[in-house]
Structures are given as structure tokens and as C-alpha cells.
Amino acid sequence: MTGTPRGSDTILGVYLSPTLDLEALYGPELSAGKTEVKVLRPEEITEPRDVRFAVCWLPEADSFAAYPNLELAMSIGAGVNDLLDNPGVAPDVAIARVRDPHQAALMAGYVAHEVLHVSRGFAQLAASAAEARWAPLPMQPPEYATIAVLGNGTMGAAVTRALRALGFTLRVACRTSPTDAIPDVTYCTGAEGVITAATDADFVVNTLPLTPKTENVLDARLFAAMAPGSWLVQIGRGEHLAEADLMTALDSGQLAGATLDVFRQEPLPTDHPYWRDSRLRITPHIASDSIPSIVGAQILTTARELRDGLPLSFGVDRARGY
């Protein structure tokens, strides 16, 4: 019997993803002697009414309809727009997401790599080496370069710390002034915080969550505010980027190039012009990834809190979108 009646010490969940085998990823952590939380594949559920939460990755809208008593949808990723915008997720269903410090460290390393690759001219150095040419490039101290980080969540703060540790000049666009501000970092708040941070910046790094207010935030106005010949590092969500505006900024020379890890359509189609544009550095959404054991532990914590009627440690504010 796979059903778990309400009031039982065991709480029942379901894996919902059309693209990932979530049980293979997180089943070992969830099943290792932790009988109070049970998560099954949809085909294993015999009493759909007993399902109280779903573990999700890009779930289809109609996948929720079978579970009339669903109380929680939890994303295995840091972003939740695929749940917030999903018509299958009822307004009274709570939403939670993963907060993995290791994931933030991976993302910070990715950004630091890209900034150093561009600022130190490693592409040119590699081209010279391929031709057996000894061709040193001029360099400048890192504090001469201004980097705007858009967003001060778990990911954004980790990126800011890493870049500040390397000596770069940092501005951070965030909704409100942080209580844990990093020394020697300028925080730009309010409605114009993004533009203020980006003004004359040599790099803009986007880590914002996707909300109706941040869709297309990487647009012509922002690019025009940046320093001529600057660089964009886009690791937020594909919908943040106004693609036509990016190409215009590249063609005019306002931007020298961009690193793109996220796209409106993933995988990026093989005939997409981005693949053949030498001004772009393309990676397949690998700036960071979550650690399965940590995701599993946070699923367990969230399920127990739901069962016991406690506030959700990894809950999402629907109004804010994160």
C-alpha cells in the first residue's frame, strides 16, 4: 500500500519531471532509513488524494491535476519561475526551492573565470600560443575594472564575494540595503538600482530571479549605460535577456561580447546564430549545479516541516517571486 493517510507520521510526495529521473538523483538520500517521508513516481501512486507535496523540475501543467490535496511544490533548482508561472500549480499551493551553498560557490567560480578570461585577454593569448608567438598583453590592476552584479541573493552574494576577493570594484543592484553588506562594495537600491549599478561598468553579471519586473531587464537601456566595449555575463534566466537588443549592442561595439549560460529555449537549437558568433561565449546552463545529497536533505526538511505545520525553511514568497 503506497497511500499515506493524512494524520499519519509518513508524508507522501511525488516526483514530477518530464526530463529528469528525479528518483535516480534523490531517491537514495530520501530512502536511507527515513520512513517518515516517502516520494514516489506518478505510476507508483495508488491513492493520489494522499499526495501532499511534489518534487519538481520543469513540470508540465497537467501533471498536477491528479493530486487534489497537493499543498507544496518544491523545485530542485534555485529558480522557481517554472512553478510560479505554471497554470497547473494552484494559488494556494506553497512553493519551495533549493538553497545550496555549494551551488553558489560553483557559480561564483564560473563568473570569476569568465571575468578573468576576458579582462586578462586569455583568448588572445591562446591564439598567439597556437601560432607559437610570444605576445604579452598589457594589464591593469583589477580595481581599475568596475563590475555590476545584478542581484544579491545566495548566488549574487557569492559572486560578489569572489570578485571582491580578487580586487575588482563592485557595485550590486538589490531591492533593499543588505544587513550583511560586504565591505568596500557599493549597493544600489530602488527602482533604478540596476541602471545605477550598470552605469559605466566594465562587466555586468546577471544573477537576478525571473519575475515580471525583471523580464527583459538586460535591454538596450542597460547596455547603453555600460562602459563602451564592456562585457555581459548572463547566468540568470533566458527571459532576462532582450536578444535583439544584445545583438544591436554587439554590432555597435557598445558591448565587446557576452558570456551566455542560460537561454529562452534550452537546449539552444543547433541552428541558432549564437553558436556561430565569435563575440559570444556559450555554455549549456552549467554555471552551477546542485549537489544531490544536499537537495535530498532539503526535500526531507521541507516535507517534515509541511507535515508538522511549521514554517518552510526553503519557502518562496509568491509576491516577490523568490
N, C-alpha and C positions, 0 to 999 in steps of 0.2 A: 504494500500500500504506500503510494507516494504522497498522498494528500496529508496535509498537516492542519488540523482544525485550529481556528482562532482560539487563543487561550492556551494552546499547547506551548511547552517550553521550546519547541522547534519552530523556526520560522522558515517558510518556503519561498524560494526565488526561482526565476527562470532566466536563462541566457537568451539574449536577443541580438543577433547579428547575422546579416546575410553574407558577410565577407570573412569573418574571423571565427576560428574554432575556439570560443571562449572557454569551454570546458577543458580543452587541452592546455590552455595557458594558465588557468587559475584553479582548475579542479584539484590539483594536488594540495595546494595551500588550504582550500576550503574543506577538503575531506579528511585532513590529517587529524583525526580524533576529535573533530569539532562538530559533534552531532546536533548541536542546537541550531545550526544554520545549514540548510540544505538548498542547493541550487542545481536545477536540472535543465536538460534540453527540453524544448517545447514538446517533442514527441514522447517524452518520458512522463509528462504531467498527466495524471489521471483525474485530478479534481482541480480544474482551472480556477474555481472560486477560492481555493485556498492559497493561491499565489499572491503574496503581498509586496514583492519587490522584483525588479528586473535589473539585470546586469547587461549593459548595452554598449554596442559600438555600431554607429550608423544604422539604427534600427529602421525598418520600414514602417510606415504609418499604420498599416493594417495588422501589424504583429502584436499590437497591444489589445486589440478588441476581444481576444479570448479570455482576458483576465479582468473580470468586473470589479474585483476588490483590490486592485493594484493601488498601493499607497506611495510607492517610491520607484523612481527610475534613476539608476546610477551609471554615469559614464565612466568607462575605464580610462578616458583621456582627461586632459586638463580643460579642454573646451567643451561647452555644453550647448552650443547653438543648434546642434542636430537634435537635441531634445526640446529645447525651448521653442524651436520653430516647427516641431513635429506635430501635425494635427491629431495624431493618434494618442498623444500624451495629454490627458485631461488636465484642466487648470488646477484641480485640487490634488494632483499627484506631485509629491515633493520631488525635487531634483538634487542629486549629489554628484560630486566629481572627485577624481583622484588628486591628491596634493603630494607629489613625490619629490623630496629634496634632491634625490639623485637625478631625476629628470631635469630639474632646474640646473644642476651642475653640468650635465651634458649640453644643455642649450647654451649656457654661458661659455663653455669651451668652443662650441661651434661658432658663436659670434666673435669671440676673441680671435679665432683662427681666420675668419673672413676679414676682420678689420686689419689684422697684421699682414695678411696676404696682399691686401690692396695697398695699405699705407707704406709697406716696405718694398713694393714692386716685385714680389716673388714671381709673378707671371713673366715679367720681362727678364728677370734673372734666369729663369728656367729656359726661356727661348735662347738667351745668349749661351748658356751651357750646352744646349743641344747643338749649337754651331761651333763649339769649342772656342768661344770668345770670352776673354777676361774683361768684363764690362761692369765695374762697380757703379752703383747708383747713388746719388746724393740722398742724404737722410736728414730728418729733423727730430728733435725730442718729441715724445708722444704728447706732452702737454700742449704742443702747438696745434694739435688737432682737436676739434670740438665734436663730440658725439652726442646726439639726441636719442635718448631711449624713450620710446612711447609706451607707457605702462609701467606700473610699479607693483604688480602682483608678485607671486612667488617667482615666476620666470623673469620678469623685468628687473626685480631687485637683485637676483643672482647675476644677471648680465651686467648691471651697473657696478656691482662689487668687483666683478672680474676685470672690467675695463678700467675702473678707477685704480685697482691694484697695479695695473700696467702703466699708470701715469697719465692716461688721457683726461682731457677736460670733459666733464659730464654735465648734461642737463637732462632732467627727467620730467616728462609730462605725466601728470597724475591728477586724479579728481580732487583730492584734498591733500594738504600737507601731511606727510607721514610722521608718526610718533617715533619711528626708529630711523630717522634720517641718517644717511651715510655722510660722514664728514667730507667737506670740500666738494659736495655735489649740489648743484642748483636745481631746485624743484619748481616747476612751472605748473600752476594750478588754474582752475577755472575753465570757462568755455573756450578761451583762446590759448590754453596751455600747450596744445600740440603745435600750433604755429609759432608760439613764443620759443618753445624748445628747439624747433627746427630751423629758426632763422639763422642764416649764415653757418649752419652746421656742415661739417665735412662728411659726416655719416649720420644717417637716420636708421635706427634699429626699431622695428615694429614688433612689440610683444603684446599689443592690446587684445582684450577679449572681443569677440564679434558680437555687437549689439546693433540695433537700428541706428544708433547715434555714431557708431564707428564704421559702418559700412561705407566703402569708398573714401575712407579718411586719407588714404595715400593718393592724392589727386593733384591736379595742376597747381592749385594754390599752394599746397605744401611743397611741391617740387620747386616752384618759383622762389619760395622763401629760403631754400637751402643755398649753400655756397655754390658758385659755378664750378662744375667739374666734380661734384660730390657723388656719394655712393649710397644706395639704399640696401639695407639688409631686411628682408621681409620674411619673418618667421611666425607671423600671427595666424591669420586665416586668409584664404584666397580672395574672399569677398571684400577684404580691406582695400584691395588694390584696384584703382581705376586703370585698366590695362591700356586703353588708348592714350591716356594722359602720360603714362610711363613712356610709351614709345615716342611721343612728342618731345618729352624732356630729354630723352636719349638722343634723338635726331638733332635737337638744337644744341647739344653739348652742355645743357644745364646740369644734367647728370652724366657722369662718365660711365656708369654702369650700375648693375644691381645684382645682388645675390637673392635668388628666389627659392624658397624651400616649400612653399605652400601655394596652391592654385585653386581656381574656381572649379576646375574639373580635374579629378585625380583618379587614376594615373593621367598625367599630361599626355594628350594624344600625340602619336608619333609624327603627325603632320603639322603640329603646332609650330609657328615661326620662332618661338622662344628657343627651340633646340638648335637652331642654325644661326642665332645671333651671338656674335663673339663678345658683345658687351654684357652679356648675361652669364652668370654662374648658376647653373641649375642643379639642385639636389632633390631627390624623391621623398620629401617630407621625412627627413631623417635628422633634423636638428637635435631632436632628443627622443627618448622613448621611456616608457615607464618600466620599472622592474617588476616582473610578475609576482614575486613574493610580497612586495610592498602593496601592490594593488590588491592582492588576495587578502592581506591583513586589513586593509581599509574597507574592503567589502564586508568582512566579518564584523568589524567595529560598527559600521553603518547599519548592518542588519540587526545587530543586537540592540543598538540604540532605538531603532524603529520598533522592535519587539517590546522593549521596555518603556516606550513612551518618552524617551529622553531627547533633548536637542541633538540635532545631527552635527557631528564634528566636521563633516565634509559637505555640509549642505550648501546650496546655491540660493542666493537672493534672486528670485524671478524678476523683480522690478529692475535690478541693476544688470542682470544678465551674467553674473559671475559670483 
